[in-house]
């Protein structure tokens, strides 16, 4: 074994086997670990130590429980097991460059592909491209700035909005910890264009509208990653840009995002901001926008404990969806549909401590909710588990909690675990029940 090869390096013969290659390509690391132990005699404890994963977590993955989806962890596993980058959708790893000395004469001195921010961006882009074929990301454009010159034509805002819409699909399957820098980079690049380029007044308003949309996207990712100060700053910048652009719908949505943040710390301020968001967008906003803003208003009312107001806001959201006449809606509300409204309804009834209303709604809609949306489904399951606990169905709550923990494993979002912590604490006194013991054990992994 060479000096740079770890004790967990997979033998080349095993890497070339069809079953191992298929598992690697699918990012099925449970199977990778299983084959490594069975055929290369690499223990789970060694894999855990080299990959920075708890031994019990390695065992759980090998049993088919959970998955690994974050870029950083996949890159760590690639280096620990000496899996060539191309097999995982990464550019060649640093150790591959070392093995292939001498360096290609065209490559700049010192470029190993591991330490510099530019290299990291390239690796991440290649990872996303391959992940798209496995369903992890849809329609990812090249992460290179648009070339516009000093004069911005009227086509540029539309091109930027399409690019923003395509990037938004990453949020379906990745957490804010993975997407924040991507979204923030898009916002900052557009901000430079707005500041430094020349354009007509009409194009300028369109550019500000795109900027507002991108700020919201970056703010949401920051919120999901636990960067709350960054999120608030981006939402406020979005509101300012949208107001200047005359885009009432986006200005209202910026306020709705701010309300979502504020409601946890100051309920009165959260409700007031949510109400303002609906007034700002106005009754002429597209149906999907009105549905979304009234959903978020319902949530603010529910957190504040206002039952009748919650029901009224949910009714307004449903009425807005019924108003839809098939005309195109802004892409940023494309995900708002009747199932989404039912999920919010279940969440609200959970928050209002009405489990008999919440459980049937959440159970029904979550049976249709795809597991590939792991972060969101794990979050929604947390409300279902909470409602089961409120109904004193402890074992059912524990089973749902275990499912949510499995789905959230490896997702770069702080929110699922934060949501599940109170439920886990309430389950703890019942650890003598097998379902509860299993959920608490999974929480340690």
N, C-alpha and C positions, 0 to 999 in steps of 0.2 A: 504494500500500500504506500503511495507517495505521501510526501509530507503534508500536502494540502488536502488530502482526501479524508473526510471524516469517517468514523466507524459506522455511520449509517448510510454510506453511499450504496446505492442499488447497483448490483452487478449488471454489466452491459447486456448479458444474456437475458436477464429478467426484464430489463427495459425494452428489449426487442420483442418480447413475447406479446402476442396479440391481445391477451386479456389485460396485461399491464398497460399497454399502450392505449387501449380503449378506456380504461379507468382514468388514466392521466388526462386524456383528451377531454373527458366528461367532467374533470375536476372532482371525481369520485374518490376522495382521499381515504375514505373508510376501506374501500377495496384495495387501494394502494398499500395502506398499512397492513391489511390482512395478508396480502401476498408477500410483503416484505418480511413479515414474521414467519410465515409458513415456508417460504422458499429460499429466503436469504438469511433466515435465523436471526433477524434483527428484532430485538425485544421491543415491546411497547414502551418500556421505561427509557430505552435509548432514544427511540423516536421522539418521545415526549421531551426529553432533555435537550435534544438538538433543535427541535422545532418550537420550543417555548410553549408547549401545550401540556396541560395536566394529564398524568397517566390515565386517569379514569376517563378523561375526555377522548383520548386516543382509542381506548377500548370501546367507548360508546360509538364513535365514528365507525370503527371496524364492525360493529354489530348493526350498522345501518341507521343509527340514531343521529340525526343532525347532518350538517354540511359545513364546509368552509367556503366562504365567498369573498372575504376581504382581500384586496390586492396585496397588502403588506404580509398577511399570513401565508398566502399562496406563494409569494416570493421567498419567504423564509423556508417553507417546506421544500421548494425547488432547490435552494442552496444546501439545506441539510441532507437531502437524499440524493443530491447531484443529478437532478432531473434537468436535462437540457431545456433551455428557455423556450425553444420553438415548439416543444411538445405541449407547453402550457399557455402558449400565446404571448410569451415574453420574448424580448430580444435576448441575445446571448448573455449569460450571466458572467460575472467577473471571473469566476473560477474556470469557465470555458475559455476565456481569453488567455488565462495563465497557462492552461493546458496546451493551447495552440500556438505558443511562441514559435518563431518570432511574430510580433505583431505585424498586421498588414501595413505595408509602407504608406498607404494612403490615409491611414487613421492618424489623427492628431495624437501627439505624445500624451500619455497618461489617461487616455479614454478607456475606462474599463466597463462603463455602463452601470456602475453601481452607486457612485457617491454624489454625483452632481445633479442639481435640480433638473436640468435639461434632459439628462439621461433618464431620470425617474419619470418625467413626463412621457418620453418616448416609450418606455416600458409599459407604462399604464395605458397608453393609447393602443399599443399592440395587444395588451391583455383584453381590453374592451372589445377589440375587433374580433378576436377569437371567441370571447364569451358570447358575442351576439349570436353566433351560430348555435350555441347551446341554450339560447333563450335568456341569457343574463342581461343583455342590453339590446335595444332595438333601434336601428337607424342611426347609429352614432356617426356624425360627420367627422371629417378630419379636424383635429383640434389645432388648426392654424388660422391666424387672423385673415379676414377678408382683405384683399388688396383693393383699396378704393382711390388712392391718390389724394390730392389736396381738395378736390371737388367731389362731393357726394351726390350721385344721381338719385333720382326718385325711386329707382329699383332697389337701392341698398336697404332701406328699412324692411321691405318685404323679404329680402334674402336673409337678413338677420333674424326676422321673426320666424321664418321657416327653420333656420338653424337652431334657434332657441326651442322651438317646438320639438325638434328631433332630440335634442339633448334632454328635454324634460322627461323623456321615456326612461332615462336611467333611474329616475326616482321610483319607478315602479318596482325595481328589483334591488336597488342598492341604497344604503343608508347615507345620511348626510356626511358622515365621516369620510366616505369615498368621493362624494360628488361636490363637496363644498368648494374646493379649490378650482375645479372645472368651471362651476357656475360663476364663481367670483371672478375668474379670469375673463370670462365672456363679458360680464358687466363692466369690468375695468377697461377692457379694450374698446367697448362701445362708448364709454365715458370719454376716452381720449379722442375718439372720432368727433363726438359732439363738441368738445372743447376746441379742437385744433383745425377741423376741416371747414370748408365753406359749403353752403347749401341754400336752397330756397326756404322761405318761411314755412311752406307746407311740408317740405321734407324735414325741416327742423322739428316740427311738432311730431311727425311720425317717428323720428329718431328718439325723441324724449319718451314717447310711448313705449318703444322697444326697451329703452333704458329702464323704465319703471318696471316692466315685465321681468327683465333680467335681474333687477335688484330684489324683486319678490322671490324669484327662484333661488337666488343665492341666500337670501334671508331664511327661507324655509330650510335649506340644507344646513345652515348654521344652527338654527333652532334644533333640528334633528340631531346634530352632533353635540349639542350641549353648549354651544357658543352663544349664549343668550344676549350678551351685550352687542356682539356683531350682528345678530339677527335684528335687534331693535333698531340699530343704526341703519341697516339696509332697508327695513320697512319704512322708516321715516324718510330716507332718501327717495324711495319709490313713490311715496305719497306726494312729495314735493315735485318730482319729475312728472308724474301723471297729472297733477293739478295744472302745471305749466303747459302740458301738452293738450289740456282740455279733455282728457280721457277720464270721464267720471267713473266708469266701471272699474278701471284699474285703481283709481284713487280710493274708491270704496273698498276694494279688496285689500289694499294696503292697510286700511284701518281695521279690517276684519282680522288680518294677521296680527296687528298690534293688540287687538282685543283678546285674541287667543293667548297671547303672552301675559297680558295684564290680569286676566281673570284669576290666575292662580295666586297672585299676590294682593290684589286689591279688587274685590268683587264688584264694588260699585263702579270703579273706573273701567273695569272690563265690560260691564253691561252698557255703560254710557258710550264707550267707544264702538261696541258692536251695533248699537242703535244708530250711531252716527254713520257707520259704514253703509247701512241700508239707505239712509237719507241721502248720502253723498252719491251713491250709484243711481238712485232715483227709480221711479216706476217704469221708466222707458228703457231701462237696461235690458240686455238680452235675457231670455228666460233662465238660461243656465246660470248666469251671474246672479240673478235675483234668488234662485234656489240655493246657490252656494252661500250667499251672504245671510239668508234667513236660517239656513242650517247652523251657521256659526253663531248667529244671534240666539237660536234655541239652546245651543250648548252653553253660552254665557248665562242665560236665564237658569238653566238646570244647575250649573255649578253654584249659582247664587241662591238656589232653592225656590225659585219662582215657578210653581207648577202650571198655573193657567197661562202665564206668558210663554212658557216653553211649548205648550200645546198649540198656542196661537201661531208662534213662529214656525213650528213644524208644518202646520196647516198652510201657511203662506209659502213655504218651500215646495210643498206638494202642488199647490195651485200654480206656482211658477212653472214647474215641470209640465203640468197639464196644458200650459199656454204654448208650449213649443209647437211651432208650425213647420218644423223641418228646415228652417233657415240656418245657415252656418253659425256656429257659436265660436267665441274665442277659444283657442286651443287650451288655454289655461283653465277652462272649466269643462274640458272634454270628458273628464272622469266622473263628473257629477251625473248620476242616473238614479233610478228608483231603488236599486240595491244600496247605493251609497246613502240615500235618504233613510232607508230602513236601518242601516248600520248606525247612523246618527241617532235615529229614534231609540234604538236599543241602548246606546250609550247614555242618552239623556235619562231614560227611565232607570238605568242603573245608578246614575248620579243622584237621582231623586229617591233612591231606595225603594223602587217599585219592581222587585224581581219577577213577579208574576206577569208583568207587562214586558219586561226586558228580555227574559230568557227565550220565549217562543220566537220573538223577532230575530234575535241574534243567532239562535240555533238554526233557523230556517235559512237565513242569508249566508251564513258562514259555510254551510254545506256546499254552496255553489262558488265559494271564493277560492281562487287558485292558490296553491301553496307557493307558486313562484313569487308571489307578492308577500314574501316572508315577513318583512317588517310590519306591514300593515295588518296582515292576518294575525300575527302574534299580538299586536296591540288590541285588535278587536276581541280576540280571545280573552285578553286580560279583563275586559269588561264583563264578558260572559262568566268567567270564573268568579269575579266579584259578586255578580248577581246570584250565582249558586250559593256562595257563602252567606249572602244576606238571607237566602231562603233556607239556610242551615243544611244544605246538601253538600256536606264536607267532602265526601269522596269524589263526587262529580266535579266539584271545584278543583280538587287536586289533580284529577285526570286532565281537565282542560288546562290547568297551569303547566303540567308536564308537556303538553302539546305546544303551548306557547313558548316555553323555554327551548324546545327543540327547534322551532321555526326561527327564533331570534338568534340562535347560536351562530356566530360568525358575521352577523349583520352589523355594519358600522353605524349603529344608531343607539343613543343612550336611552331612548324613551321606553322600549319594551321592558327592560329590566327595572327601570324606575317605576313603571306602572305595576309590575308584578311584586315588588318588594312588600307593600302592605298586605297583599294576599298571602305571601309566604310567611309573614309574621303571624297572621291569624291562623294559618294552617299548623304552625309549629307545635301548639299544645296537643295536636291530634296525631303526633308522629307515630303512635302505636298502630294506626291504620296503614296497611300496606301501600295504598295509593298515595297517601300523604308522605310516607317515608320515601317513596320513589321520587315524588316531586321535589322534596327537600334535598335528596341526593343529587338530582339533576341540576339543581340550583348551585351546587358546589363545583360542578364541572367547569 
